[in-house]
Amino acid sequence: METLANLALGFSVAFTPFTLMLAIIGCFLGTIIGALPGLGPSNGVAILIPITFTLGLDATSALVLMTSVYYGAMYGGRISSILLNIPGDEPALMTTLDGYPMARQGKAGDALVLSGVSSFVGAFLATIGLIILAPLLARVAYLFGPAEYFALYLLAFCTLGGMASNNQAKSAIAACLGLGIAMIGLDNTSGMPRFTYGNLHLMDGVDFLVAIVGLFAIAEVFFFIESHGRDTAIGVKLEKVTIPVKMILDSFWTMIRSTFIGFFAGVLPGAGASLGSFMAYMAEKAVSKDPDSFGKGNPRGVAAPEAGNNAAAGGALVPMLTLGVPGSGTTAVLLALLMTLNITPGPTLFADRPEVVWGLIASLLISNVVLLVMNVPLVKIFVYVLQVPAWVLLPGVTMISFVGIYSLSGSYFDLLLMVGFGILGYFLRKLDIPTVPVILGILLGNQMEDSLRRAMVLSDGDWSFLFSTPIAIGLWVAAIGGFVAPMFLRKVLKKPQAITD
């Protein structure tokens, strides 16, 4: 009954005309961003975050807009995967295996509609899972002390960072870089300046939104200039779009199975939509009576990864809202947005700001319906987005970034710092060093340091206190396993072509 009462509160927030308008706009923009090859939800949310401050949105409105963009981008990634054989983002990589062959067989419309329905089933059921699981996990989080939180932050670094790169050493370097940037400013305990070099602008530390917009949006502009200066052309023409009812019904249980697999992958900190997509595809191929047809245009090879990656996107919101630990790169960006709006994710969020949490959840349910309605009849409009010339896209991205950051702080120094982070992000990616661990370090560095200090104060400097409870030990084991496991799994995860051999 309590859950139903909370949902009623959420829908009373979500059904206001302004919130509904934001959800629809977010879904539309997110689908466009997801359809553009290479951008993806992380970059899309980072690019559009400054708009929330320019418009002066409150916490609930800002979060509804950005999560609608997030879900929309997860939907949109399938469009370029199916038509161009170029994934809109990494989770959509598995969709190319059967989506593009279907398009080559003249079934591009069927593949797009099937993938849209699969995305709806995965995201909608994942939101139901969020409703059920998040309050339970929030209660468990009350058992966490400083030792447990320190281990939890370490788990986030090891798993999310470990899955983000082909090289664990580079992930560790990126995490250390982020932690080092987080230390800039006044020490929380002593009040002494650290790494400011006498610059008054750095006394308050580095604003993580400045870093995020620079590392994602501005760096993406540099890469777009370098790699996508030409206009994009459609690889497979999209003719008539119809609803393949039989194909959807035949893939129904595929969507259900893949949703559960993807949601489980999303809840695990660091696993994210890429692993959810991969696991769903492999599981469906394993139970199929005709596994050899996968990779040659099997509709279930489209339904499985799309349901899996969208379910994982919903599952990744669970640890972010309940524990304050991002489950994916995009939720790390959303976490930064919350912290900037003076909203502290964690177990107390559900009690202190129920209108934010349940308004968000209700808006996600509405957004999924909007995305389904939008992505089936309007899919031809989104296909045209693939032909947007770079000379239109680049100035828009740059303008949004600069105007948004300046409206947030009113400081020219932050604009220069944002460009500096953009240059840093460009070179990090050229060196194949992931930027997600850098963001995590900036976001969680101060909390991680505070947890370690509190643990040392409570234990009078005894380091064994960090391993003193079963929860802490379990998190340490999970962190070590999460850092080591990708060394053995990466060859399979990063080379999906081998699946069809």
BADREN-758813 format. One record per residue (C-alpha): x, y, z negated. Coordinates in steps of 0.05 Angstrom, whole numbers, plus 5000, padded with zeros to 4 digits. Layout:
% BADREN-758813
XYZ
...
This chain:
% BADREN-758813
500050005000
505750474984
508650365054
501850515086
501251155045
508251355066
506551215139
500351635133
504752205107
509452095166
503952115218
501152745187
507953055202
508952725269
502152905298
503053645290
503153965360
510154245352
513153575329
509653205385
512353705436
519453605409
518752845413
516352885486
521953375505
527152945470
524752315506
525052665573
531952965562
534552325532
532351915592
535752405639
542252385598
542051625595
541151575670
547551965683
553351475687
558351555631
554652035585
550651575540
546951715475
552951935434
554952475483
547752665496
546052775423
552653155412
551353605471
544253775449
545453855374
547354595382
540354715410
537254525342
540955095309
539755585366
532255455358
532555475282
529254795274
528154515204
530853835183
524853425204
524053765272
531553725287
531852985269
525652825310
528453175371
535352845366
532752135352
527952205411
533952385453
537551785424
531951295441
530851625509
538251545527
537950815509
532050745557
535451155612
541950755613
538650205652
537150645713
544250725739
545850015717
540549725762
541150205821
548550365822
551649775785
554650315739
552250275667
549650935639
553050735574
556650135545
550449775517
547449785587
553449415615
550048735609
544048985648
548349065710
549548305713
542448145736
539348835746
543749025806
542948345840
535348435833
535949125865
539948835922
534448325933
529348885942
526648835871
529449495843
522449735823
520849075788
527449095751
526449815728
519349685703
521349035669
527249365635
522749945612
517749465581
523349065548
526349705520
519549885491
518649205458
525649215428
525349935403
518149885377
519249245338
525849515312
522250125285
517449645249
523549295221
526149975198
519650095161
520149425125
527649385112
529850095097
526050195032
528549515006
535749675023
534950364991
533150014925
539249564930
543650184941
542250414870
546849854848
552750194883
558050544841
564450904864
568150244876
562549974919
561850614959
569350644972
569049924998
562850105039
566350695072
572350245086
567549735118
564950285164
571950465186
574049745198
567849515236
565650125275
572750325290
574949615305
569449505357
570850175390
577650035419
581749505455
587249585404
586449545329
592649965317
589750535359
583250485318
587350545254
591051155282
584551485301
581551355231
587751645197
587352255243
580152365223
581752285149
587452775156
582753295188
577753175131
583153375081
583854075110
581154605064
580554694989
581554084946
574953904911
578353774844
584054264838
581754814886
588554824919
588754944994
591054345036
593754405107
590855095118
597655425131
594956085105
589156115155
582856365119
578356045171
580655355148
579455465074
572555155079
575154575120
573554365191
566054375208
564553675232
559453925283
564954355315
569253735318
563753285345
561553765400
568753865419
570753125419
564552895455
561453465497
567553895515
571953285526
566552995571
566553635612
574053555623
573152835644
567353015689
571653525724
577153015733
572952405752
566152625777
567253255817
563552955876
556052895881
553252225863
549751805914
544551255902
547350565914
540650205924
534550585949
528350545906
522050425947
515150265920
514450175845
509349665820
508149325754
510548595758
505448315708
507447575717
514847745710
513448125645
509147565616
514447045634
519747455598
515447595535
518847105488
525547315516
524048025492
521947775423
528147345413
532747895438
529448405393
530948005330
538147885352
539248615371
536048885307
540648445264
546748685303
544549415294
543749355219
550849115211
555249735205
559549785267
556349235308
551749705346
547949645411
553649365453
554148735410
546548685406
546048715482
551548195491
548847715438
541747755466
544147605537
548447015515
542946735471
537946765528
542746435576
544045885525
536645715517
534845785590
533145175632
536845485690
543045825662
546445835730
541346345755
543946865706
548247375741
544547265806
538247665793
534647285737
529247755708
530647485638
537747715646
534848425650
529748345595
534448055543
539948585541
534949155546
530848905488
537148745449
540649415457
534449825442
532949405380
540149515357
539150265365
533350235316
537149775269
543050245267
538550765233
537650305173
544650375142
544951105161
538551295124
539350835064
546850825052
549351445088
553851005131
552951035207
551450385242
553850645310
557351225343
550751575357
548351505285
554951805263
553152425303
546152415272
549252355203
553252985216
546853345236
543453135171
549353355128
549554035163
542154115147
543653975073
540253295077
544152745041
542652055069
542451505018
537651154970
535151814940
533052075009
526751655009
524651944941
527152664949
525152805022
519752295042
516952775094
523552755131
524351995131
517251795144
516052365193
522052105231
519551385230
512551585253
515652005308
519851415331
513550995339
510351545379
516651665420
516850935441
509850975469
511551635504
517851315534
513950715560
508751165592
514151625619
518951105645
514150705687
510251215729
515751735729
521651285742
522651575812
523652265782
529152005736
532451665795
533352345828
537352555766
543052115792
543852615849
544853225803
551153565829
556953695782
556754445795
549754465762
551153985705
557854235680
556054975668
549754755631
553454295584
558754825570
553655375558
549554955509
555854775470
558555485464
551855825449
549855295399
556355295359
556656055358
549456105334
551155625278
557255985250
557856655286
565356545286
569856605347
574856165311
569955575313
569355665389
576855625396
577055035349
571654685390
575654775453
581754505416
577953885395
575653815467
582853805491
584553315434
578752865454
580952885527
588052655511
585652135461
581351815513
586951845564
591151465514
585350975502
584851195429
577451175407
574251815383
568951485339
573751325282
576152055284
568952275275
567951775219
574152025184
571852745187
564752555164
566352065109
573452275088
571352735031
566252245003
571251675008
576452084971
571352284918
569251564908
576451344900
577851894850
571651734809
573550994809
580551164784
577851624730
572851094705
578250554704
583850994677
587950874739
586850124744
586649934818
583349264803
577049654788
575949704863
574948944865
571148884799
564148704823
561348184871
558448724916
565249074921
568848414935
563648234989
564548905023
572148835022
571648145053
566748405106
571448995120
577448545131
573348075174
570448645214
577348905229
580348235247
574447915285
574648375346
581748135360
578847455376
572147675406
574248255449
576147855510
569147585514
565748245496
569748665544
569448195604
562148025615
563647835687
566647195661
559646985638
557346865709
563446465730
